[in-house]
Amino acid sequence: MKIIRWVLGQIILVLDFLTTPKSVVRDTVAQANLDNAMAKMSMYQFKTCPFCVKVRRELKRQALHIELRDAKNDLGHKAALVNEGGRHKVPCLRIEKADDSVQWLYESTDIIAYLKKLVGDVETDSLKNNDQSIA
């Protein structure tokens, strides 16, 4: 079974490499605002997990810079995921909130929806700030 998983994992990685999406290009201020919003986030993942690949592809597509943490091979990250997040399941997005609380978001579809909403909110705020500075 390990051999089958390894082979499938390698196929997933090769296909991901061959079909990597292009990143969106933003102006430097908007990208800096997004980078700032993503600074307190990290994604726990396995390199060959198809759902993790799905989230990483969206990160690439949206040009989001979130720290990736290997919860399979790094025992410290695995322990944090289990002890703080509550389960050994990936992908998992760790979000540090402004009030110092931490949210653990599981499920690739939920993570992508959360990130898309956050990108939209940050870009809207950037546009508002841009309009105010011009006026």
Secondary structure as UniProt FT lines:
FT   HELIX           2..18
FT   HELIX           28..38
FT   TURN            39..40
FT   STRAND          41..45
FT   TURN            47..48
FT   HELIX           50..61
FT   TURN            62..63
FT   STRAND          67..70
FT   TURN            71..73
FT   HELIX           75..80
FT   HELIX           81..85
FT   STRAND          92..96
FT   TURN            98..99
FT   STRAND          102..106
FT   HELIX           108..134
//
